[in-house]
C-alpha cells in the first residue's frame, strides 16, 4: 500500500463535503482516491449520509468504516480477514466515540442552531473520520 497523508486526505474530504457530496461519500471518495483502485463506487455510500438518512450512525464514520474495506476487506470467506477487519472497525468506532462522545448523527448534530453551524460541525466529523481511518490503514503491513 502506498503511503497516505492523513492531512491531505482530510483536506480533500473537506473539499468534497463542501462541493455537494455528503459526509459518507466525502470520506470514502477522499480515501479511495489515495489507496483504492479504479473508480470509487460512490453510489454505494449515498444512503449512508445523514446517519443513514435517519440521523443514526454518523455518515462520516460509516464512510470511514466502508473505506477500511479497501485495505482490510476480504474477497473470499476468510475468517481471519473478517476478524481483522472487524477489529479495525471497533478501533475506529471507539476512537470516534472518544473524540466526540457519540457516534449517533442526531446527538452529534442536534446542538447546531442552523445549517451553517451544522455544516461546520460535520466538517470536523468528516476530517476526524478520515484521520482515524488513515491511521488504521497505515498499520497495514504488506
N, C-alpha and C positions, 0 to 999 in steps of 0.2 A: 504494500500500500504506500502510495506517495505521501509525503509529509503534508500535514494540513495545518493551516494557520487559523486558530480559532477567532482571532480578531478580524481578519479579512472575511472569514465566512460569516461572522456575526454582522459585519458591515453590509455584506451582500444580502443577508436575510432582512436586515433593516430596510435596505433599498427596495427589495421585492415587496415587503409588507406595506411600504408607503406608496407603491405603484399600483396597488389594487389586488394583490394576492392576499389570501387570508393567512392567519398565523401558521397553521399546519403546512400549507403549501409553501410558504416562505422559508420555513425552517428546512423542510425536506429538499426543496429545489437548491437552496444555497449549499447544502451538504452534498447533494448529488452532483452538483457542478464540480466539486473538488475531488470526490472519490468514486463516483458512480461511472457507469459505462452507458453509452448510448443516450437517448433522450429520456429525461426524467418522466416517469409516469405520473405527472402531477395530478391528473384527473382522479387518481385513487385517493388523494388527500382532501379533495374539495369538501366533502361532507364532514370532515373532522374539525373544520374551523368553527369557532364559537362554541367550543365544548360539545362537539358532535351535533351542533345545531340546537342543542337543548341546555346549554350552559352547564354541562357536566365536566368531564375531564378536559383540562386545558388543551386547546388545539395545538399550541406551540409544543407542549410536552408530547402530545400524540404524534406530531410530525417528527419530533426527535426520536421517538420510540420506533417509528417506522424506518427512519434513516439508519438506526442501528442495524437493521437487516441488511444494509448494503455491505457491511463488514462482517457481521456476526450471524447473518441469516443462513439457513440451510436450504439445500436443493434436493435433498432426499430425507427420508425419515430417520435421521441420525440423532439418536437420543442424547449423546454427549454434546453435540452442537446446540440442540434445543436447550439444554441446561445452561450452557454458557450464555446464550442469547437472553434467556430469562433472568439470569443473574445480573447481566449488564443492565437490563431494563429496570430491575429492582434498584440498582445503584443510581441510575438516572432519576428514577421517581423519588427516591429518598433525598438525593441532593437538591432536587427542585423543591420538594416539600420543606426541607430545612431552610432553604433560601426565602421562600415565600409563605411558609406556614400553611399551605394548602396546595392541592392540585386541581381543585374544583373551579371552573371558569366563573361560576356565579360568585363564589367567595372572593376570588381574585379581582373581579371587575365591578362588583356592586358598590364599591366605595367611590366610584367616579361619578361626578355630577353631570358631565356632558361628554359628548362623543370625542372631543379633542383630548380631554383628560384621559379617557379610556384608551384611546389610540396610543398616547404616550405611555400609559401603564402597560399596555400589551406589548409595546416595543421592548420594554425591559424583560418581559417574559420570553419573547422571541429570542432576544440576544442571549439570555441566560440558558435557554434550552439548547441553543447552538453550541455555546461554550462547553456545557456539560457533556453533550454527546461527542464533541470533538476530543475532549479529554479521554473519554472511554474508547474512542476509535484509535487514539494514539497508543493505547495499551496493547493493541493487537500486534502480535509478533508473527511475521510471515517468513 
